[in-house]
């Protein structure tokens, strides 16, 4: 059954037929204005932004150092938290310190072996290995190992506390986060690095003596005679220990500052950990230059 065509239907049919018979081209599509593309910042802007970011980070570390110094000077440091972090950062880092130190001493002897054999300077092997190890290699490599293990872990823990508002909860409970969390971690990290370098010095010399005996036939007594014959003095040992304290301060301040400045949830924690490792390593090398230049 077909519905009757009304007047409206006839009009639409008549109009459509008129358009089809006229052959008029369709109306062109309306062009919408495009949004302007965002211009990339120039090199000068990027350089300035990087400089401001570095300045803000260094300034934040200086402010944090002042707060820690104020708590330490007034003995407002949580003792139980300090001992717990000292065990977690120091004792549990011993395996990586042992492996690094032993192979560091062995590598020093391997590098010196061709010259020792060429000139027959077996008596100077102990001095050659000890000079580089005590002054430079042991503090530097130990600091980098502690940075990768302890510094990154400290940043992740503090960043997680910031994201989950645990730091704010401490303030609500009238607990100072710097006295309870930051100052104990700072002291534990500095002391951990100092003791680790002392331990690494002894193990590196032990590894060098064993390697010299196995590869070059240099008896351990001859090796240690080269260490104590007067070519090395207490200043060489002190130089490495001073560097370990400086490296520990940089590592602790960097990890705490980046941890407390986390924003953006869980991805922000990952970015902070990455930035901590990079910034601490760069700071270690930069300050190594200045401390070496000052002490020498």
C-alpha positions as CSV (number, residue, x, y, z in Angstrom):
1,X,0.0,0.0,0.0
2,X,1.5,3.3,-1.1
3,X,1.0,6.4,1.0
4,X,-0.4,9.3,-0.9
5,X,2.1,11.9,-1.9
6,X,1.5,15.1,-0.2
7,X,2.2,18.6,-1.5
8,X,5.5,18.7,0.4
9,X,6.7,15.5,-1.4
10,X,5.9,16.9,-4.8
11,X,7.7,20.1,-4.0
12,X,10.9,18.3,-2.9
13,X,10.8,16.1,-6.0
14,X,10.3,19.2,-8.2
15,X,13.1,21.0,-6.5
16,X,15.5,18.0,-6.8
17,X,14.7,17.7,-10.4
18,X,15.4,21.4,-11.0
19,X,18.8,21.1,-9.3
20,X,19.7,18.0,-11.3
21,X,18.7,19.6,-14.6
22,X,20.5,22.8,-14.0
23,X,23.9,21.1,-13.6
24,X,25.1,23.7,-11.1
25,X,28.5,22.7,-9.4
26,X,28.3,21.8,-5.7
27,X,29.2,24.5,-3.2
28,X,32.9,24.4,-2.2
29,X,33.6,23.1,1.3
30,X,34.1,25.7,4.0
31,X,37.7,26.0,5.0
32,X,38.2,26.2,8.7
33,X,41.2,28.1,10.0
34,X,43.9,25.9,11.4
35,X,45.3,26.5,14.8
36,X,48.8,28.0,14.7
37,X,51.5,25.4,15.3
38,X,53.5,25.9,18.5
39,X,56.9,27.1,17.8
40,X,59.8,25.1,19.3
41,X,61.9,27.2,21.7
42,X,65.2,28.4,20.4
43,X,68.5,27.2,21.6
44,X,68.9,30.3,23.8
45,X,65.6,29.6,25.5
46,X,66.5,26.0,26.1
47,X,69.9,27.0,27.5
48,X,68.3,29.5,29.8
49,X,65.7,27.1,30.9
50,X,68.4,24.5,31.7
51,X,70.4,27.1,33.6
52,X,67.4,28.1,35.7
53,X,66.6,24.5,36.4
54,X,70.1,23.7,37.6
55,X,70.2,26.9,39.7
56,X,66.9,26.0,41.3
57,X,68.2,22.5,42.1
58,X,71.5,23.7,43.5
59,X,69.7,26.4,45.5
60,X,67.3,23.8,46.9
61,X,70.2,21.6,47.9
62,X,71.8,24.5,49.7
63,X,68.6,25.2,51.6
64,X,68.3,21.6,52.5
65,X,71.9,21.5,53.7
66,X,71.2,24.4,55.9
67,X,68.2,22.7,57.5
68,X,70.2,19.5,58.0
69,X,73.1,21.4,59.6
70,X,70.6,23.1,62.0
71,X,69.1,19.8,63.1
72,X,72.5,18.2,63.5
73,X,73.9,21.1,65.4
74,X,71.1,21.0,67.9
75,X,71.1,17.1,68.0
76,X,67.6,16.9,66.7
77,X,68.3,13.7,64.7
78,X,66.3,10.4,65.2
79,X,68.9,7.9,66.5
80,X,66.9,4.8,65.7
81,X,66.3,5.9,62.1
82,X,70.0,6.7,61.7
83,X,71.1,3.2,62.9
84,X,68.5,1.6,60.6
85,X,69.7,3.5,57.6
86,X,73.3,2.9,58.5
87,X,72.7,-0.8,58.4
88,X,70.5,-0.7,55.3
89,X,72.9,1.5,53.3
90,X,76.2,0.4,54.7
91,X,76.2,-3.2,55.7
92,X,74.0,-4.3,52.8
93,X,76.3,-2.5,50.3
94,X,79.3,-4.5,51.3
95,X,79.0,-7.2,48.6
96,X,79.2,-4.7,45.8
97,X,82.0,-2.8,47.5
98,X,84.0,-6.0,48.0
99,X,83.7,-7.0,44.3
100,X,84.4,-3.5,43.0
101,X,87.5,-3.1,45.2
102,X,89.1,-6.5,44.5
103,X,88.7,-6.1,40.8
104,X,89.9,-2.5,40.9
105,X,93.2,-3.5,42.5
106,X,93.5,-6.3,40.0
107,X,92.9,-4.0,37.0
108,X,95.5,-1.5,38.3
109,X,98.2,-4.3,38.3
110,X,97.1,-5.6,34.8
111,X,97.5,-2.1,33.4
112,X,100.9,-1.6,35.0
113,X,102.2,-5.1,34.1
114,X,103.7,-4.3,30.6
115,X,105.8,-1.4,32.0
116,X,106.8,-3.4,35.1
117,X,108.0,-6.3,32.8
118,X,109.7,-3.9,30.3
119,X,111.8,-2.0,32.9
120,X,112.0,-4.7,35.6
121,X,110.5,-2.3,38.2
122,X,108.9,-5.0,40.2
123,X,109.7,-3.2,43.5
124,X,107.6,-0.2,42.3
125,X,104.5,-2.2,41.6
126,X,103.1,-1.6,45.1
127,X,103.6,2.2,44.8
128,X,102.1,2.4,41.3
129,X,99.0,0.4,42.3
130,X,98.6,2.1,45.7
131,X,99.1,5.7,44.4
132,X,96.2,5.6,41.9
133,X,94.0,3.4,44.1
134,X,94.2,5.4,47.3
135,X,94.0,8.8,45.8
136,X,91.5,8.4,43.0
137,X,90.2,5.1,41.9
138,X,88.8,3.6,45.1
139,X,86.9,6.8,46.2
140,X,85.6,7.4,42.8
141,X,84.4,3.9,41.9
142,X,83.0,3.3,45.4
143,X,81.0,6.6,45.2
144,X,79.6,5.6,41.8
145,X,78.6,2.2,43.1
146,X,76.9,3.7,46.3
147,X,75.2,6.2,44.1
148,X,73.6,3.6,41.9
149,X,72.5,1.5,44.8
150,X,71.9,3.8,47.8
151,X,71.2,7.1,46.2
152,X,68.6,5.8,43.7
153,X,66.9,3.8,46.5
154,X,66.8,6.8,48.8
155,X,65.2,9.0,46.1
156,X,62.6,6.4,45.3
157,X,61.6,6.0,49.0
158,X,61.3,9.7,49.6
159,X,59.5,10.3,46.3
160,X,57.0,7.6,47.2
161,X,56.4,9.1,50.6
162,X,55.8,12.5,48.9
163,X,53.4,11.1,46.3
164,X,51.4,9.1,48.9
165,X,51.4,12.1,51.2
166,X,53.3,10.4,54.0
167,X,55.5,13.5,54.4
168,X,52.4,15.6,54.9
169,X,51.1,13.1,57.4
170,X,54.3,13.5,59.5
171,X,53.8,17.3,59.6
172,X,50.2,16.8,60.7
173,X,51.5,14.6,63.5
174,X,53.9,17.4,64.5
175,X,56.9,15.4,63.4
176,X,59.7,17.2,61.7
177,X,60.4,15.4,58.4
178,X,64.0,16.8,58.3
179,X,64.8,15.5,61.8
180,X,63.0,12.2,61.4
181,X,63.8,11.3,57.8
182,X,66.3,13.5,56.0
183,X,69.1,14.2,58.6
184,X,69.5,10.5,59.6
185,X,69.7,9.5,55.9
186,X,72.2,12.2,55.2
187,X,74.5,11.3,58.0
188,X,74.2,7.5,57.3
189,X,75.0,8.1,53.6
190,X,78.1,10.2,54.3
191,X,79.4,7.8,57.0
192,X,78.6,4.8,54.7
193,X,80.7,6.2,51.9
194,X,83.6,7.1,54.2
195,X,83.8,3.6,55.8
196,X,83.2,1.9,52.4
197,X,86.2,3.8,50.9
198,X,88.4,2.7,53.9
199,X,87.3,-0.9,53.4
200,X,87.7,-0.6,49.6
201,X,91.3,0.8,49.9
202,X,92.4,-2.3,51.9
203,X,90.6,-4.8,49.6
204,X,91.9,-3.1,46.4
205,X,95.5,-3.4,47.7
206,X,94.8,-7.0,48.6
207,X,93.5,-7.7,45.1
208,X,96.5,-5.9,43.6
209,X,99.0,-7.9,45.7
210,X,97.3,-11.2,44.8
211,X,97.2,-10.3,41.1
212,X,100.8,-9.2,41.1
213,X,101.9,-12.5,42.7
214,X,99.9,-14.6,40.1
215,X,100.7,-12.6,36.9
216,X,104.1,-11.1,37.6
217,X,105.5,-13.2,40.3
218,X,105.9,-10.3,42.7
219,X,105.7,-11.6,46.2
220,X,103.2,-9.9,48.5
221,X,106.1,-8.8,50.8
222,X,107.8,-7.0,47.9
223,X,104.5,-5.4,46.9
224,X,103.8,-4.0,50.4
225,X,107.4,-2.9,50.7
226,X,106.7,-0.7,47.7
227,X,103.7,0.8,49.6
228,X,105.7,1.5,52.7
229,X,109.0,2.5,51.2
230,X,108.4,6.2,51.6
231,X,107.0,7.0,48.1
232,X,103.5,7.0,49.6
233,X,102.6,9.0,52.7
234,X,99.6,9.8,54.8
235,X,98.6,12.6,52.5
236,X,97.7,10.1,49.7
237,X,95.4,8.3,52.0
238,X,93.9,11.5,53.4
239,X,93.2,12.8,49.9
240,X,91.0,9.8,49.1
241,X,89.2,10.0,52.5
242,X,88.4,13.7,52.0
243,X,87.0,13.0,48.6
244,X,84.8,10.2,50.0
245,X,83.3,12.7,52.5
246,X,82.7,15.3,49.7
247,X,81.2,12.7,47.5
248,X,78.9,11.5,50.3
249,X,77.6,15.0,50.9
250,X,76.8,15.5,47.2
251,X,75.2,12.1,46.9
252,X,73.1,12.5,50.0
253,X,71.9,16.1,49.2
254,X,71.1,15.2,45.6
255,X,69.1,12.1,46.5
256,X,67.1,13.8,49.2
257,X,66.5,16.9,47.2
258,X,65.2,15.1,44.1
259,X,63.2,12.7,46.3
260,X,61.4,15.6,48.2
261,X,60.7,17.4,44.9
262,X,58.8,14.6,43.2
263,X,55.7,15.6,41.3
264,X,53.4,13.8,38.9
265,X,52.8,10.5,40.7
266,X,54.6,7.3,40.0
267,X,56.1,8.5,36.7
268,X,57.6,11.4,38.6
269,X,59.3,9.0,41.0
270,X,61.0,7.3,38.0
271,X,62.1,10.6,36.6
272,X,63.5,11.7,39.9
273,X,65.5,8.5,40.3
274,X,67.0,8.9,36.9
275,X,67.8,12.6,37.5
276,X,69.4,11.7,40.9
277,X,71.8,9.2,39.4
278,X,72.8,11.5,36.6
279,X,73.2,14.6,38.8
280,X,75.1,12.8,41.5
281,X,77.5,11.2,39.0
282,X,78.1,14.6,37.4
283,X,78.6,16.3,40.7
284,X,81.0,13.6,41.8
285,X,83.3,14.1,38.8
286,X,83.1,17.9,38.9
287,X,84.0,18.0,42.6
288,X,86.6,15.4,42.2
289,X,88.4,17.8,39.9
290,X,88.2,20.7,42.3
291,X,89.2,18.7,45.4
292,X,92.1,17.1,43.5
293,X,93.2,20.6,42.4
294,X,92.9,22.0,45.9
295,X,94.7,19.1,47.7
296,X,97.5,18.7,45.2
